[in-house]
Amino acid sequence: MSGSDVTRKGVEGERPGRDALTGDAAGRRRRRRGRGERSMVPDAEFSSYYGRPILKKPTWRALDIAGYLYLGGLAGSSSLLAAGAQATGRPELARVAKLGATGAISLSLAALVHDLGRPARFMNMLRVFKPTSPMSVGSWLLSGYAPLTMAAAASDVAGRYRLVGSAATAGAAVLGPAVVTYTAVLISDTAVPSWHEGHRQMPYVFAGSGATAAAGLALAAAPIAQTGPARRMAVLGAALELGVFQLMKRRMGLAAEPLEQGRPHLMLRTAEALTAGGAVLAALSGRRRDRALAAVAGAALLTGSAALRFGLFHAGVASAEDPKYTVVPQRERLEARERGQEA
């Protein structure tokens, strides 16, 4: 036998045994095997590819980015509350909300720039507008929203340029919902399993969380007589946040597991307890006209909203570190697709 006797279909002139099929014949034989046969190759363990992880975990600083997510929600919801308070003749509540929105968005931008490393990197994101990029859309959104909140707050504190201040308040309220929820789209539009798998419900969770944070700030700082809209926002925001969060976990499948383990689990359970308790105390403070009770409710709501963002952040990092949260859902989707084709 020479080297030329060996072809892609095996060795010419030789008839291999049943256990020694090669080439195309072996491929056809494998395809004819039934699904009930036991594989002779052990299942692969979840590890890494040549010593490297499947996903590169997020390198964002937790304090910067989780704080950026939290403060953006607080700012956007405060702008909505400020517009409602101004329209219903609650000037003290409107002032607290305007100042809160200005302070929160300023700190949010500072956290973002600090994570980027230098301000020029944020300015570079404004060179183009890319609708398919949440980061590009968010950068332009913040660039338009932040000046409006500052103009609204400055006009209110100075007591001058009322018309300009009213227009700025209305403009900030229009952009507020997008500021609250676009960060959910930003983190969901990644390969991080515990963020991406919740992409359908995450914006609603962030909307509810932002509402509770804004209501908490108003309850803690505004006169009790004017906090009626804040109390209602606290109850509705808590119901939206807690209800959709439970729905999200059920629909995430395996990717929800990091939310139930370790530090993320502790943070998220704390967030649920503080948010639910804060909403109850907010409702009670309105009935009793108790300023101290309103302040406690406000602190609980603010802390609960922050704990939710930090818990989700750390859960996402944990899911990126473990290959099974990437591999198992992919296999399940492939198997479901194959079953659908066979049917």
Phi, psi and omega in degrees: 000131178250175180296333182286345179284347183266121180241179179296337181266007179121204182264126181293137178083358180242146179245101182292156178290176184294332182267006183234037180294140180228170172062217184295326181297321179294321179297318179294324181294319180295323181291336181276350182292144178282162180288343184281348182286148180278132179286140178274351180259126180294151178298142180289140177277153179281109179223227180230174182259107183053044177080004180243145180292157178295316177247146172274118184295152180303135179263007179295146174284134184299315183296322181288306189280317176296322175295322177297318177296318182291313184291327176296319177294319177298318182293309184298318179290327177296325177295321176296317180295322179296317179295319178294319179295320180293322181290335183255014175072044176239078188296322181291318177297318179298319180294316178301316182293320179295314178295322178296318179296318180295313179296318183293317182289329177293315178293325178297315178295320178298319178295320180295313180295322178297322178290324178292332177110319178204151184300331183300331180291326175291319179296327179295332179289346179267003181291330179225161174242117183240103184300334181277356181251113178302326180292319178295313179298318180296322179297316178292324179297314179294324180295329177273328185283316185302313178298327179294317179295322180292320178294319180296316181291319181296318179296321181291317181291318182284335183074022182230165179053052184301320182296317178296318180297320179294319178295320179293322178297316179294319179296318178295324178293326179292319181277344185306310181302323178292322178296323181293318191259343185293333178293330175294319177295323182300311182281333179286336181274046178226175178271001180293117190303311185287351172262314186291321183293342178258022189295334181284326184258341186303318178300325179289324176297316179293325179296314178295319180295319177296322179295318179293324179294314180296319177296322178297318178297317179295318179295325182283333189241339185267157176300141185300330182291340184251009187266014179305309178299326179293321178295317178294320177297323179296314182293314181292319179296319179295319179297318180293313182298308185291319181294312182288329179297318177294320177298318180299316181297321180294325184272349181281342181068224183299330183294347177279350184299318178298338177287346183249017183227145169060216183297318177302319180298316179298316180295317183289322176294322175297318179299316180297316181294316181292320181293313179296315179295320179297322178295319178296315180294325178297316178296320180291325181296330178289323180289321185268350184054044184258112182293319180295320179295322178295321179294319178295318178298317179298317179296320179295318181292318178297315181291320179297320178295318178295318180298325178297313182295317180291323177296316178295322179298309183292328176295321177297317178298318179296321181291330178286335182282334183259118184298335186295332180287347174263318188283312186299311178300326177296316179297320180296320179293321178295317179295320178296323178294319179295319178297322179294322179291321178294322179293000000 
